[in-house]
């Protein structure tokens, strides 16, 4: 292995991998903050809309659970002869 070229030696030792990983960590993050008033207002409206949609989704899940539960109770009562 003493006659090996330096490129292969760096690959075997992991030096190249460490160099690539440290290079990838130096990238600057993309800024997602709005740069104008219109963008800020639009961002706020989208955030509010997302919160409202989460609330609606939660209510629909509760409604479906109520319907399925009432059907299950009705079926159990009929099987028990009480319904």
N, C-alpha and C positions, 0 to 999 in steps of 0.2 A: 503494500500500500504506500510505500514511501515514494514510488514513482508516479503517483496519482496526481492529476492536475488540480489546481486550487479550487476550481469550480465544483468538481465532484466532492472534494473534501468538505467544502462549505455545505453542500447538500446533505452529506452524511452526518455532519455534526449538528445540523438544524439551524445554523447561523442564517441561512437564507430565509427560512421560515420565520425566525424571530424578527428579521429585518422587515419582512412583508407585514407581519402583524403590527409592529410598531408604526409602520408607515400608514396602515389603514386606520389606526387609532388617532392619527393627527388630523384627519379630515374635519372640516368645520361643519357643524350641523346646519341644516336648512332652517331658516327662520319662517315660522308659520304665522307670525303675528302680522296683522294688517298694517299697511303703511299709510292709510288715509282714513278720514272720518267715515266715508262710505263703507270701507272694508270693516271698520270696527262695529258700525251699526249692523251690518249684514251678519257679522260673526255672532253678535249678541242675539239677533233674531233666530239664527240657526240653532244656537245653543238652547234658547227657550223652546223652540219647536221640538228639538230632540228630547227635552225634559217632558214636554206634554205627550209626545208619542210613547215614552217609557211608561208614563202614568196610564195611558189608554191601554197599552199592552198588559200592564198589571191588572187592570180592571177586567179586561177580556179573559185573562187566565183565571181570575176568581169566578167569573160568570160561568165559564166552561166547567170548572171544578164543582160549582154548585149544581149545575144541570146533571153532570155525571153522577154526583153523589145522590141527588134526589132519585134518579133512575135506579141506582143500585139499591137504595133503601126500599123503593116501591117493589122491585123484584124480590128482595129478601122477605118483605112482608107478605107478598103473594105466595111465595114458596112455603112460608110458615103458616099460611091459612088465615092470616089476620087482615088481609086486604080485600 
